[in-house]
Structures are given as structure tokens and as C-alpha cells.
Amino acid sequence: MAPLPGNRTDNHGFTLVEIIAVLIIVTIVGAVVLSQTTSITRNRLTAEVDMLKNNLRYAQARAMNDNVPWKITLTSSGYTLFRDSTARNLPEGDSSHSFPSGVALTSGATTVSFDSWGSPGSSDITLILNNSEEILITGNTGFIP
């Protein structure tokens, strides 16, 4: 006897419930992956800002200790520490530091020079990374918050 129309037992397709369940699972996994990627990028930027601040403070302390100007020359891709015109090692061990992928100085290339009093000059200096993170170096005092 032939099966009645609509009562087939050999269906090979997916039900609507199965398709919706798969879409929900894919959406949840995608949201988790996206949030982790955003978090990693944000953490990398925060770490770079903190490292640059520490290296600026290091140059400032060396200038006050040596009574000789120390400077950090910044480009969009990284920075280098100098005493007079000679490259010197940063605390990490190299004279230059390159920003990791996804991080860049967006305020333009500049040089921050500290004198024997730790002053960068009379004007404030603002460094901006990724158009969002600002580092302010206060004029005269050299304070870096």
C-alpha cells in the first residue's frame, strides 16, 4: 500500500525549529567572539598608552638626573629615545619601540624634549593615539597624569 500524501516518513529536510535553533546559536557565538576582539583591541591600546607615559617619565627623570636634555621622537608607528643626538635604550631594552598592529599616533610626528628641570617647554603637549586616547604633558612642570 502506498503512503498517503503528507504522511511521508522519509523527510530529509530541516524543520523550522531546527533552523531557528541553529541561527540563535550562531548569533550567540558571533556576539561572544566580537566582544572578545573588541576587548583585546581596547586592552592593547590601553597598554600602549601606559607604556608611552612610562617611557616619557623615564626620559624626564633621566634629563633631571643627567642635567642633559633627553627626548623622545614620536612617529605614527612608534618612538625612539635620545640623549643629545644619540639613541639610548628604553627601560624595555631597545632604543625604539614600534606600536603593535591597530595602534598609531594620530596627532602627528613630534619630539618631546625634557630639560634638566624636567620641563618640556612652556607649552602643553598633547599626544593622541588612535584618535581617542590623549596623553597630556603639562608645559613648564612636565606633569604627565
N, CA and C atoms as an extended XYZ file, in Angstrom:
435
Properties=species:S:1:pos:R:3:atomname:S:1:resname:S:1:resid:I:1 pbc="F F F"
N         0.829       -1.170        0.000 N   MET     1
C         0.000        0.000        0.000 CA  MET     1
C         0.887        1.252        0.000 C   MET     1
N         0.558        2.226       -0.817 N   ALA     2
C         1.330        3.462       -0.953 CA  ALA     2
C         0.988        4.417        0.193 C   ALA     2
N         2.006        5.161        0.665 N   PRO     3
C         1.721        6.114        1.743 CA  PRO     3
C         0.791        7.223        1.259 C   PRO     3
N         0.029        7.753        2.164 N   LEU     4
C        -0.884        8.855        1.850 CA  LEU     4
C        -0.085       10.143        1.682 C   LEU     4
N        -0.556       11.043        0.817 N   PRO     5
C         0.145       12.326        0.669 CA  PRO     5
C         0.172       13.059        2.018 C   PRO     5
N         1.356       13.636        2.364 N   GLY     6
C         1.502       14.371        3.616 CA  GLY     6
C         1.912       13.491        4.777 C   GLY     6
N         1.942       12.198        4.619 N   ASN     7
C         2.344       11.289        5.695 CA  ASN     7
C         3.653       10.588        5.356 C   ASN     7
N         4.531       11.260        4.665 N   ARG     8
C         5.794       10.631        4.275 CA  ARG     8
C         6.690       10.473        5.496 C   ARG     8
N         7.352        9.390        5.578 N   THR     9
C         8.236        9.122        6.712 CA  THR     9
C         9.708        9.271        6.342 C   THR     9
N        10.009        9.586        5.110 N   ASP    10
C        11.407        9.692        4.685 CA  ASP    10
C        11.803       11.150        4.381 C   ASP    10
N        11.383       12.116        5.220 N   ASN    11
C        11.736       13.525        5.046 CA  ASN    11
C        13.238       13.709        5.270 C   ASN    11
N        13.874       14.518        4.425 N   HIS    12
C        15.306       14.752        4.540 CA  HIS    12
C        15.614       16.228        4.792 C   HIS    12
N        14.671       17.058        5.038 N   GLY    13
C        14.887       18.487        5.252 CA  GLY    13
C        14.966       18.834        6.727 C   GLY    13
N        15.185       20.123        6.985 N   PHE    14
C        15.221       20.628        8.357 CA  PHE    14
C        13.871       21.235        8.700 C   PHE    14
N        13.517       21.142        9.953 N   THR    15
C        12.282       21.789       10.390 CA  THR    15
C        12.577       23.238       10.699 C   THR    15
N        11.553       24.033       10.775 N   LEU    16
C        11.706       25.445       11.100 CA  LEU    16
C        12.333       25.621       12.481 C   LEU    16
N        11.978       24.793       13.418 N   VAL    17
C        12.535       24.867       14.774 CA  VAL    17
C        14.037       24.604       14.753 C   VAL    17
N        14.477       23.633       13.978 N   GLU    18
C        15.910       23.339       13.885 CA  GLU    18
C        16.678       24.509       13.272 C   GLU    18
N        16.139       25.116       12.246 N   ILE    19
C        16.796       26.257       11.601 CA  ILE    19
C        16.894       27.433       12.564 C   ILE    19
N        15.824       27.735       13.280 N   ILE    20
C        15.844       28.838       14.246 CA  ILE    20
C        16.844       28.556       15.359 C   ILE    20
N        16.917       27.323       15.845 N   ALA    21
C        17.870       26.969       16.907 CA  ALA    21
C        19.306       27.189       16.441 C   ALA    21
N        19.625       26.777       15.216 N   VAL    22
C        20.974       26.970       14.677 CA  VAL    22
C        21.283       28.457       14.542 C   VAL    22
N        20.350       29.263       14.052 N   LEU    23
C        20.570       30.705       13.912 CA  LEU    23
C        20.814       31.365       15.263 C   LEU    23
N        20.101       30.953       16.285 N   ILE    24
C        20.296       31.512       17.625 CA  ILE    24
C        21.695       31.165       18.143 C   ILE    24
N        22.116       29.933       17.967 N   ILE    25
C        23.441       29.514       18.429 CA  ILE    25
C        24.541       30.275       17.687 C   ILE    25
N        24.414       30.413       16.372 N   VAL    26
C        25.407       31.146       15.582 CA  VAL    26
C        25.463       32.607       16.014 C   VAL    26
N        24.330       33.218       16.296 N   THR    27
C        24.290       34.614       16.738 CA  THR    27
C        24.987       34.777       18.080 C   THR    27
N        24.749       33.885       19.006 N   ILE    28
C        25.379       33.970       20.332 CA  ILE    28
C        26.891       33.810       20.223 C   ILE    28
N        27.337       32.824       19.464 N   VAL    29
C        28.779       32.615       19.291 CA  VAL    29
C        29.416       33.834       18.620 C   VAL    29
N        28.777       34.380       17.618 N   GLY    30
C        29.294       35.577       16.947 CA  GLY    30
C        29.402       36.766       17.879 C   GLY    30
N        28.416       36.961       18.731 N   ALA    31
C        28.446       38.074       19.685 CA  ALA    31
C        29.594       37.917       20.678 C   ALA    31
N        29.828       36.713       21.145 N   VAL    32
C        30.921       36.469       22.094 CA  VAL    32
C        32.271       36.731       21.436 C   VAL    32
N        32.467       36.253       20.225 N   VAL    33
C        33.726       36.452       19.512 CA  VAL    33
C        33.951       37.943       19.250 C   VAL    33
N        32.946       38.661       18.823 N   LEU    34
C        33.071       40.089       18.550 CA  LEU    34
C        33.425       40.864       19.806 C   LEU    34
N        32.796       40.563       20.925 N   SER    35
C        33.095       41.280       22.165 CA  SER    35
C        34.515       41.004       22.629 C   SER    35
N        35.009       39.789       22.441 N   GLN    36
C        36.383       39.463       22.832 CA  GLN    36
C        37.382       40.211       21.958 C   GLN    36
N        37.116       40.300       20.666 N   THR    37
C        38.009       41.005       19.757 CA  THR    37
C        38.067       42.483       20.107 C   THR    37
N        36.943       43.094       20.389 N   THR    38
C        36.902       44.499       20.773 CA  THR    38
C        37.649       44.717       22.074 C   THR    38
N        37.488       43.823       23.012 N   SER    39
C        38.151       43.924       24.305 CA  SER    39
C        39.667       43.822       24.155 C   SER    39
N        40.143       42.918       23.303 N   ILE    40
C        41.577       42.754       23.094 CA  ILE    40
C        42.167       44.016       22.486 C   ILE    40
N        41.505       44.591       21.492 N   THR    41
C        41.984       45.818       20.856 CA  THR    41
C        42.030       46.962       21.866 C   THR    41
N        41.013       47.097       22.675 N   ARG    42
C        40.960       48.154       23.691 CA  ARG    42
C        42.069       47.961       24.720 C   ARG    42
N        42.291       46.727       25.152 N   ASN    43
C        43.346       46.451       26.125 CA  ASN    43
C        44.725       46.740       25.548 C   ASN    43
N        44.930       46.424       24.267 N   ARG    44
C        46.210       46.697       23.613 CA  ARG    44
C        46.471       48.201       23.573 C   ARG    44
N        45.450       48.993       23.255 N   LEU    45
C        45.596       50.446       23.207 CA  LEU    45
C        45.901       51.005       24.590 C   LEU    45
N        45.194       50.534       25.609 N   THR    46
C        45.434       50.991       26.981 CA  THR    46
C        46.856       50.665       27.423 C   THR    46
N        47.333       49.478       27.097 N   ALA    47
C        48.699       49.082       27.452 CA  ALA    47
C        49.729       49.979       26.763 C   ALA    47
N        49.493       50.319       25.498 N   GLU    48
C        50.426       51.178       24.765 CA  GLU    48
C        50.450       52.594       25.338 C   GLU    48
N        49.290       53.108       25.728 N   VAL    49
C        49.232       54.439       26.337 CA  VAL    49
C        50.031       54.444       27.640 C   VAL    49
N        49.833       53.430       28.471 N   ASP    50
C        50.556       53.351       29.738 CA  ASP    50
C        52.059       53.214       29.513 C   ASP    50
N        52.458       52.413       28.522 N   MET    51
C        53.888       52.243       28.245 CA  MET    51
C        54.511       53.549       27.756 C   MET    51
N        53.810       54.271       26.891 N   LEU    52
C        54.335       55.543       26.396 CA  LEU    52
C        54.461       56.548       27.530 C   LEU    52
N        53.475       56.614       28.413 N   LYS    53
C        53.568       57.512       29.560 CA  LYS    53
C        54.776       57.176       30.420 C   LYS    53
N        54.975       55.887       30.681 N   ASN    54
C        56.119       55.469       31.497 CA  ASN    54
C        57.452       55.816       30.832 C   ASN    54
N        57.532       55.661       29.513 N   ASN    55
C        58.770       55.997       28.815 CA  ASN    55
C        59.004       57.497       28.762 C   ASN    55
N        57.936       58.284       28.680 N   LEU    56
C        58.084       59.739       28.763 CA  LEU    56
C        58.596       60.139       30.151 C   LEU    56
N        58.046       59.536       31.187 N   ARG    57
C        58.509       59.808       32.559 CA  ARG    57
C        59.967       59.378       32.743 C   ARG    57
N        60.333       58.282       32.107 N   TYR    58
C        61.718       57.803       32.173 CA  TYR    58
C        62.660       58.831       31.548 C   TYR    58
N        62.313       59.339       30.361 N   ALA    59
C        63.141       60.361       29.704 CA  ALA    59
C        63.234       61.614       30.567 C   ALA    59
N        62.134       61.983       31.174 N   GLN    60
C        62.106       63.154       32.045 CA  GLN    60
C        63.034       62.950       33.253 C   GLN    60
N        62.949       61.788       33.884 N   ALA    61
C        63.795       61.504       35.051 CA  ALA    61
C        65.274       61.477       34.664 C   ALA    61
N        65.591       60.903       33.508 N   ARG    62
C        66.989       60.864       33.068 CA  ARG    62
C        67.512       62.274       32.790 C   ARG    62
N        66.677       63.132       32.217 N   ALA    63
C        67.089       64.512       31.942 CA  ALA    63
C        67.379       65.257       33.247 C   ALA    63
N        66.542       65.056       34.245 N   MET    64
C        66.759       65.731       35.533 CA  MET    64
C        67.989       65.168       36.242 C   MET    64
N        68.254       63.890       36.069 N   ASN    65
C        69.394       63.250       36.730 CA  ASN    65
C        70.716       63.609       36.056 C   ASN    65
N        70.726       63.670       34.724 N   ASP    66
C        71.962       63.904       33.978 CA  ASP    66
C        72.270       65.372       33.717 C   ASP    66
N        71.300       66.250       33.952 N   ASN    67
C        71.434       67.668       33.603 CA  ASN    67
C        71.728       67.855       32.115 C   ASN    67
N        71.214       66.938       31.315 N   VAL    68
C        71.351       66.991       29.863 CA  VAL    68
C        69.971       66.700       29.281 C   VAL    68
N        69.562       67.410       28.224 N   PRO    69
C        68.243       67.130       27.641 CA  PRO    69
C        68.121       65.704       27.113 C   PRO    69
N        66.996       65.088       27.388 N   TRP    70
C        66.615       63.783       26.837 CA  TRP    70
C        65.328       64.005       26.070 C   TRP    70
N        65.158       63.281       24.993 N   LYS    71
C        63.951       63.474       24.194 CA  LYS    71
C        63.452       62.148       23.644 C   LYS    71
N        62.157       62.150       23.343 N   ILE    72
C        61.523       61.025       22.660 CA  ILE    72
C        60.941       61.570       21.361 C   ILE    72
N        61.369       60.976       20.260 N   THR    73
C        60.867       61.350       18.945 CA  THR    73
C        59.787       60.353       18.551 C   THR    73
N        58.585       60.869       18.305 N   LEU    74
C        57.434       60.020       18.003 CA  LEU    74
C        57.035       60.131       16.538 C   LEU    74
N        56.686       58.988       15.965 N   THR    75
C        56.104       58.939       14.628 CA  THR    75
C        54.775       58.199       14.745 C   THR    75
N        54.077       58.066       13.648 N   SER    76
C        52.795       57.371       13.709 CA  SER    76
C        52.949       55.900       14.066 C   SER    76
N        54.129       55.334       13.825 N   SER    77
C        54.314       53.898       14.051 CA  SER    77
C        55.118       53.535       15.295 C   SER    77
N        55.662       54.531       16.020 N   GLY    78
C        56.440       54.216       17.216 CA  GLY    78
C        57.235       55.417       17.703 C   GLY    78
N        58.239       55.148       18.542 N   TYR    79
C        59.046       56.235       19.084 CA  TYR    79
C        60.447       55.742       19.453 C   TYR    79
N        61.380       56.730       19.571 N   THR    80
C        62.778       56.456       19.885 CA  THR    80
C        63.238       57.416       20.968 C   THR    80
N        64.062       56.923       21.886 N   LEU    81
C        64.614       57.726       22.979 CA  LEU    81
C        66.007       58.206       22.594 C   LEU    81
N        66.276       59.500       22.857 N   PHE    82
C        67.588       60.089       22.556 CA  PHE    82
C        68.120       60.852       23.755 C   PHE    82
N        69.441       60.807       23.930 N   ARG    83
C        70.177       61.721       24.818 CA  ARG    83
C        71.078       62.496       23.885 C   ARG    83
N        70.906       63.803       23.861 N   ASP    84
C        71.524       64.638       22.832 CA  ASP    84
C        71.068       64.092       21.473 C   ASP    84
N        71.976       63.662       20.628 N   SER    85
C        71.563       63.111       19.334 CA  SER    85
C        71.839       61.609       19.244 C   SER    85
N        72.131       60.998       20.389 N   THR    86
C        72.441       59.567       20.420 CA  THR    86
C        71.244       58.775       20.926 C   THR    86
N        70.849       57.756       20.181 N   ALA    87
C        69.741       56.900       20.619 CA  ALA    87
C        70.166       56.130       21.862 C   ALA    87
N        69.272       56.062       22.829 N   ARG    88
C        69.535       55.349       24.093 CA  ARG    88
C        68.458       54.297       24.301 C   ARG    88
N        68.739       53.330       25.143 N   ASN    89
C        67.781       52.259       25.398 CA  ASN    89
C        66.654       52.702       26.316 C   ASN    89
N        65.459       52.307       25.930 N   LEU    90
C        64.290       52.466       26.791 CA  LEU    90
C        64.374       51.417       27.896 C   LEU    90
N        63.571       51.522       28.936 N   PRO    91
C        63.607       50.511       30.001 CA  PRO    91
C        63.366       49.089       29.497 C   PRO    91
N        62.649       48.929       28.373 N   GLU    92
C        62.386       47.598       27.827 CA  GLU    92
C        63.616       46.996       27.163 C   GLU    92
N        64.666       47.797       26.930 N   GLY    93
C        65.903       47.257       26.384 CA  GLY    93
C        66.303       47.756       25.015 C   GLY    93
N        65.384       48.265       24.203 N   ASP    94
C        65.710       48.785       22.874 CA  ASP    94
C        65.577       50.303       22.878 C   ASP    94
N        66.242       50.951       21.921 N   SER    95
C        66.125       52.402       21.833 CA  SER    95
C        64.830       52.827       21.148 C   SER    95
N        64.235       51.928       20.382 N   SER    96
C        62.995       52.233       19.672 CA  SER    96
C        61.890       51.277       20.092 C   SER    96
N        60.670       51.785       20.019 N   HIS    97
C        59.501       50.957       20.286 CA  HIS    97
C        58.516       51.157       19.142 C   HIS    97
N        58.065       50.071       18.560 N   SER    98
C        57.059       50.128       17.491 CA  SER    98
C        55.698       49.803       18.068 C   SER    98
N        54.698       50.579       17.668 N   PHE    99
C        53.340       50.302       18.109 CA  PHE    99
C        52.858       49.004       17.460 C   PHE    99
N        52.080       48.207       18.200 N   PRO   100
C        51.549       46.980       17.599 CA  PRO   100
C        50.478       47.306       16.560 C   PRO   100
N        50.131       46.316       15.790 N   SER   101
C        49.092       46.468       14.774 CA  SER   101
C        47.809       46.982       15.415 C   SER   101
N        47.206       47.974       14.808 N   GLY   102
C        45.962       48.526       15.324 CA  GLY   102
C        46.149       49.730       16.231 C   GLY   102
N        47.409       50.109       16.516 N   VAL   103
C        47.684       51.263       17.367 CA  VAL   103
C        48.588       52.219       16.595 C   VAL   103
N        48.259       53.521       16.615 N   ALA   104
C        49.065       54.511       15.902 CA  ALA   104
C        48.948       55.865       16.586 C   ALA   104
N        50.008       56.657       16.485 N   LEU   105
C        49.979       58.045       16.946 CA  LEU   105
C        49.262       58.847       15.874 C   LEU   105
N        48.123       59.442       16.217 N   THR   106
C        47.333       60.153       15.215 CA  THR   106
C        47.443       61.666       15.339 C   THR   106
N        48.186       62.154       16.329 N   SER   107
C        48.322       63.601       16.480 CA  SER   107
C        49.473       64.159       15.650 C   SER   107
N        50.186       63.319       14.924 N   GLY   108
C        51.277       63.774       14.069 CA  GLY   108
C        52.626       63.572       14.734 C   GLY   108
N        53.653       63.417       13.897 N   ALA   109
C        55.009       63.203       14.401 CA  ALA   109
C        55.462       64.407       15.212 C   ALA   109
N        56.159       64.135       16.298 N   THR   110
C        56.616       65.213       17.170 CA  THR   110
C        57.795       64.727       18.005 C   THR   110
N        58.473       65.662       18.637 N   THR   111
C        59.549       65.347       19.570 CA  THR   111
C        59.243       66.006       20.899 C   THR   111
N        59.329       65.222       21.960 N   VAL   112
C        59.137       65.729       23.314 CA  VAL   112
C        60.507       65.736       23.974 C   VAL   112
N        60.998       66.924       24.298 N   SER   113
C        62.328       67.073       24.875 CA  SER   113
C        62.204       67.632       26.293 C   SER   113
N        62.887       66.978       27.225 N   PHE   114
C        62.863       67.413       28.626 CA  PHE   114
C        64.213       68.017       28.980 C   PHE   114
N        64.189       69.175       29.679 N   ASP   115
C        65.432       69.814       30.107 CA  ASP   115
C        65.827       69.310       31.498 C   ASP   115
N        66.862       69.908       32.075 N   SER   116
C        67.373       69.435       33.368 CA  SER   116
C        66.388       69.657       34.515 C   SER   116
N        65.353       70.451       34.281 N   TRP   117
C        64.310       70.656       35.289 CA  TRP   117
C        63.111       69.723       35.052 C   TRP   117
N        63.173       68.916       34.023 N   GLY   118
C        62.066       68.023       33.701 CA  GLY   118
C        60.955       68.698       32.935 C   GLY   118
N        61.234       69.885       32.423 N   SER   119
C        60.228       70.655       31.703 CA  SER   119
C        60.287       70.360       30.205 C   SER   119
N        59.120       70.225       29.569 N   PRO   120
C        59.105       70.040       28.117 CA  PRO   120
C        59.031       71.367       27.368 C   PRO   120
N        59.132       72.476       28.089 N   GLY   121
C        58.972       73.800       27.496 CA  GLY   121
C        57.751       74.470       28.098 C   GLY   121
N        57.407       75.625       27.607 N   SER   122
C        56.321       76.390       28.220 CA  SER   122
C        54.929       75.983       27.740 C   SER   122
N        54.842       75.274       26.644 N   SER   123
C        53.537       74.892       26.092 CA  SER   123
C        53.170       73.464       26.471 C   SER   123
N        51.859       73.232       26.643 N   ASP   124
C        51.368       71.871       26.845 CA  ASP   124
C        51.568       71.076       25.555 C   ASP   124
N        51.812       69.784       25.698 N   ILE   125
C        51.950       68.893       24.545 CA  ILE   125
C        50.890       67.815       24.671 C   ILE   125
N        50.126       67.619       23.609 N   THR   126
C        49.097       66.578       23.607 CA  THR   126
C        49.439       65.547       22.544 C   THR   126
N        49.525       64.303       22.975 N   LEU   127
C        49.751       63.183       22.068 CA  LEU   127
C        48.462       62.386       21.998 C   LEU   127
N        48.044       62.006       20.797 N   ILE   128
C        46.783       61.280       20.628 CA  ILE   128
C        47.062       59.963       19.909 C   ILE   128
N        46.595       58.877       20.512 N   LEU   129
C        46.719       57.551       19.908 CA  LEU   129
C        45.340       57.101       19.439 C   LEU   129
N        45.271       56.637       18.203 N   ASN   130
C        44.035       56.105       17.603 CA  ASN   130
C        42.859       57.083       17.666 C   ASN   130
N        43.127       58.352       17.588 N   ASN   131
C        42.087       59.391       17.619 CA  ASN   131
C        41.208       59.328       18.858 C   ASN   131
N        41.645       58.632       19.907 N   SER   132
C        40.771       58.512       21.075 CA  SER   132
C        41.496       58.681       22.406 C   SER   132
N        42.717       58.211       22.516 N   GLU   133
C        43.438       58.266       23.786 CA  GLU   133
C        44.423       59.432       23.779 C   GLU   133
N        44.258       60.351       24.719 N   GLU   134
C        45.127       61.521       24.797 CA  GLU   134
C        46.107       61.395       25.949 C   GLU   134
N        47.339       61.834       25.690 N   ILE   135
C        48.346       61.958       26.735 CA  ILE   135
C        48.712       63.435       26.770 C   ILE   135
N        48.497       64.062       27.914 N   LEU   136
C        48.805       65.486       28.078 CA  LEU   136
C        50.088       65.619       28.881 C   LEU   136
N        51.032       66.379       28.347 N   ILE   137
C        52.254       66.710       29.070 CA  ILE   137
C        52.168       68.190       29.362 C   ILE   137
N        52.046       68.518       30.634 N   THR   138
C        51.837       69.902       31.039 CA  THR   138
C        53.108       70.728       30.839 C   THR   138
N        52.927       71.897       30.205 N   GLY   139
C        54.053       72.800       29.992 CA  GLY   139
C        54.675       73.249       31.306 C   GLY   139
N        55.927       73.602       31.265 N   ASN   140
C        56.733       74.053       32.397 CA  ASN   140
C        56.983       72.959       33.426 C   ASN   140
N        55.947       72.308       33.945 N   THR   141
C        56.143       71.305       35.001 CA  THR   141
C        56.473       69.932       34.451 C   THR   141
N        55.999       69.602       33.258 N   GLY   142
C        56.238       68.283       32.689 CA  GLY   142
C        55.350       67.206       33.292 C   GLY   142
N        54.308       67.615       34.022 N   PHE   143
C        53.420       66.632       34.664 CA  PHE   143
C        52.699       65.812       33.607 C   PHE   143
N        52.697       64.480       33.804 N   ILE   144
C        52.010       63.557       32.901 CA  ILE   144
C        51.007       62.778       33.745 C   ILE   144
N        49.727       63.145       33.675 N   PRO   145
C        48.733       62.443       34.521 CA  PRO   145
C        48.507       61.009       34.098 C   PRO   145
